[in-house]
Amino acid sequence: MKLLIEEYQYDVSDVADVLDGLFTLQDVEQRVSVSYVGYYYNPHERVKDVVFILPKVLIDEQGKVFGEYEPQNLIHLDEAKIDERHRKFLYEFAVWIHRAIVVYNESHEKNEIVLHRQIEDEGKGTHKKKSNTLLDVILSLIRFNKENQQFFTFILKNLHSGFNKINWGKTIARTTAIVQDSTPTYLNPVNKKRQVNFDEELIVIFFSILQYISDTYGFRSNINFGFKLITGAMFKRYLDGFGRTRLRQIKYKYFSDTAIKLWDLCYAFFDKTYKIRVNTSQSEYLLVKSFHIVFEAMIDELIGDTNIPRGLKEQDDGKLVDHFYTYDGLLIDDKADDDIYYIGDSKYYKIGNSLGKESIYKQRTYARNVIQWNLDIWLNGNPNMADPFERIQLFDEVTEGYNVIPNFFISASIDKKTLSYEDYTEPHPNQPPVSRQFKNRLYDRDTLLLSHYDVNFLFVLALYARNNAGAKATWRHSVRDKFRRAVQDMLKEKFEFYALAAHPDVNASAYFKAHFQETLGKTFRPYENQNLFSLALDKSYPEDNKRLRALLGENFYVVPVELGKDPTVQLEKERKDKGIVNSPDGMGKFLTCLVRKEETGEDGRKNVAKLYQLFYNHEAEGATYVMLNMPGGDISEAKYLLPLIDNTIDGYYDIERISFGTRTKVMKDGQSIPNYPTLRIKIGAYHPLERRCTEGIVPRMANQIWTLQYLKEHIFNKNSTYTTDEDVHFAREPETSYGLKEQEEWDCIEGL
């Protein structure tokens, strides 16, 4: 076996014969490198051997294999001075590489990077190879199984011919018959004894090898006969030497060419130095030109999503993201449907290499394109909530913050000491910095979280090559969760997290708009309760953070919270401990009014009232509203006019000015009261509420003064029928309700 390493610079004189027939280019210094990975049989008279070109991940920063061997000293592997453990590893590693290329080629039928010529049938040549590889044996065993099914059927039929027939001579001589009606009956007949059949034993060993190859390397073979196979600890005993011993014991029991060939293959599997006959008349190969593409496909197959909408992985500016998937968000652990986008990039380097600036810049561009795609979906107002990619909302309209999108790099690593195929995924020693445009703004669209992980290349290679859907799904969930928790740990290390809830008299949305500069990029709404907010503060700015917490504490309940945890319990305790509050930025009170829908025209016909049209269309700004019945309480506290329209509350208006007027009030008994006081309310800008409320809204709620806390707790969080408390000040209730006989006096818009 000849061994080359991908992209390693060899002297031309060292590899001229080995590379004969394989297209390569040499530089001016008479050095040559190979950009392929895979298997190549060179039929050149001076070679006639298998050439394996293995990935560059075997080489460390010093250019050595396993940190010990110069690659040029391993070209002639069978003759190289190398530890037997390392030699065995390289033989097996070559099998995994071959298998991974096969899986890639089968799943990417139209790829242009795999070069393949089918290996010829074994056993038809007249010469043996100079050396023999595990891959040769495995492929030959699989091919033998495909092409010799009739041989197995023939052996199986012979095994059972005559078996279980009664031996009448021994039955009559050795057992007693029961005679009834002159007819003897033998209750315990003697069957023909089955002799040891060495054909069957060889076939059992053969199929046991195929089963082991399938379980270990993923090479699938059909085992169509119901033999009891050798598995588990017993087969390990065969691998440890008993297989060679037992096959030597039964070697001379076979006479047909097919059986001898089968014995040769089985023995070669247990004794890697045994040579099998193969056709060596022409070149055979399975090579891939750009192995980094295969590595990307391996990682994407194992961690990525499929059926991703265009614009996310295949981006509109022509960029192609290596890995993209949705998984649990970072900010809350137990919230349903809280997925976020994860953006990954594979880095196929030599062991220990770090990221370049270009890679970080590209990742930043990927993230910005993803954010813009999401904004386009949501700003157009038509996200498909059944689509796992569209239902994610990155932008929070209240805080104007953006959810955190994890971005990560994955590079291949091999433990030079253990050469283990076990699963380990660890943070790279040199982590990339947080990319940002502004300091202390985690929830900003220009803040990019970057992390770098090393995965065990051997584990990933074996998992991909086995092509076991169940094993891949298990690892996919495991590694996604590991990435998520690693990013959370990084956030905990760099940021302090707090939960906020507005005081009862504070409108959070209005507060964030008024204090835009202080809170932008630091607040976001990740919780199921949309009235709770997350505050993230960079630990690098303790004085700034202290001032902001003090400012927010005047208008919000503020509690420290562990990242990922729901803060409801802590906030409820803070509310009780803090008691009644009077916030500096607290909202004024709301003056409710009832908007009639119909009015009687001069012709006596009922029409939709112009006042109703103004309020229904949210166009009452600038008008003067005349309230005929004076509300109770301190009118000066009323800052907003809250209209009740069609038993619905959906928004409120600023009160720019309140003045008093008079009118002549006609009582029910016909008496008139002159100079009866009225309110004249100059209406300002309209503000929609977070949601419409229709449940329990009745006309008698009009002409009252409500606090914001009352509006939240008794209207929007209403659990029972309409009640009042100390926060409500009554005027005289209107004398009619919707649908009843129209009263003579109604509030109106001045001039209409």
Secondary structure, DSSP 8 states (H G I E B T S, - for coil): -EEEETT--EEHHHHTTTTTTS---B-TTSEE----EEEEEE--TTT-EEEEEE-GGGB-TTS-BTTTB-GGGGSBGGGS---HHHHHHHHHHHHHHHHHHHHHHHH-TT-SSEEEE----BT-SSSB-SS--HHHHHHHHHHHHHH-HHHHHHHHHHHHTTTT-B-HHHHHHHS-EEEETTEEEESS--B------HHHHHHHHHHHHHHHHHHHH-------S------HHHHHHIIIIIHHHHHHHTGGG--SHHHHHHHHHHHHHH-TT---BB--SS-EEEEES-HHHHHHHHHHHHH--SS--TTTSB-TTS-B-SEEEEEE-SSBSS-TT-EEEEEEEEE--STT----HHHHHHHHHHHHHHHHHHHHHHHTT---TTSTTTS---B-TTT--B---EEEEEEEE--TTT---S--EEE-SS----B-SSTT-TTSTT-BEEEEEEEEHHHHHHHHHHT-HHHHHHHHHHHHHHHHHHHHHHHHHHEEEEEEEE-TT--HHHHHHHTHHHHTTTEE--SSSTTEEEEEEETT-HHHHHHHHHHHHTTEEEEE--TBS--HHHHHHHHHHH-S---TT---EEEEEE---EEE-TTS-EEE-HHHHHHHTT--TT-EEEESS--SS-GGGEEEEEEEBTTBEEEEEEEEEEEEEEEEEE-TTS-EEEEEEEEEEEEEEEEEEEEEE-TT--GGG-S-EE-HHHIIIIIIT--SS----TT-B-----S--TTS---S---EETT-
